[in-house]
Amino acid sequence: MLIQHLPPESHTMTALRNELSDEELAEQARKGEPERGRWSQSEQLLALLADRVGALHHMYASTHSTRRQKPPEPIRRPGAKAARGKQEISDEQAATLFQMINGGAA
């Protein structure tokens, strides 16, 4: 379909978005996959700038707080997969790891 290849800021795409109900907009926002979209060089640079400002904010907040600050998530880029969360280990795996670290003595 030719409309799918129009830029998101085009009049046609804006008109289509304006016709969506609040529920449809919320659903699209929830299912959004920015990594599947097309970004111009300007959009790539803007995302980079936003990530760097977030990193600076994180460093500032970390140095001026007694609590550990969670680093910001980078903006997802086209072609990049979403970051995976940390893998949880079981008690048995933790015990095995403890034994390995301590030379088998537990």
Sequence and secondary structure as in RCSB ss.txt:
>XXXX:A:sequence
MLIQHLPPESHTMTALRNELSDEELAEQARKGEPERGRWSQSEQLLALLADRVGALHHMYASTHSTRRQKPPEPI
RRPGAKAARGKQEISDEQAATLFQMINGGAA
>XXXX:A:secstr
 GGGGS TTSHHHHHHHHTS HHHHHHHHHT  GGGS   HHHHHHHHHHHHHHHHHHHHHHHT SS        
  TT           HHHHHHHHHHHTTT  
